[in-house]
Amino acid sequence: MLTDFIAFIAKHLVEHPEEVQVTCSNDEKADTYTLTVPKEDLGRIIGKKGHTIKAMRALANAVSARHGKRCSITVKGLSEPDE
């Protein structure tokens, strides 16, 4: 559920929404979400001074806290395939 939520927000921020990927790795107490976007869209996800990603992390933590868990979001840039 939170994977879809993070993907929904990210897809509305980037130029290439079809390339947004979110994966989750679970732990007993915390979930780690990896958000992968094209390199040219990294700035749109991070935002000025990191405000956009901080807001996404705050929303994700609020949703996770309702289920008694913690979460973190890491952002990766998707490199273009070699030709």
Secondary structure as GFF3:
##gff-version 3
##sequence-region A 1 83
A	DSSP	alpha_helix	2	11	.	.	.	ID=ss1
A	DSSP	three_ten_helix	17	19	.	.	.	ID=ss2
A	DSSP	beta_strand	21	26	.	.	.	ID=ss3
A	DSSP	beta_strand	30	38	.	.	.	ID=ss4
A	DSSP	three_ten_helix	39	41	.	.	.	ID=ss5
A	DSSP	alpha_helix	42	46	.	.	.	ID=ss6
A	DSSP	three_ten_helix	48	50	.	.	.	ID=ss7
A	DSSP	alpha_helix	51	65	.	.	.	ID=ss8
A	DSSP	beta_strand	70	78	.	.	.	ID=ss9
###
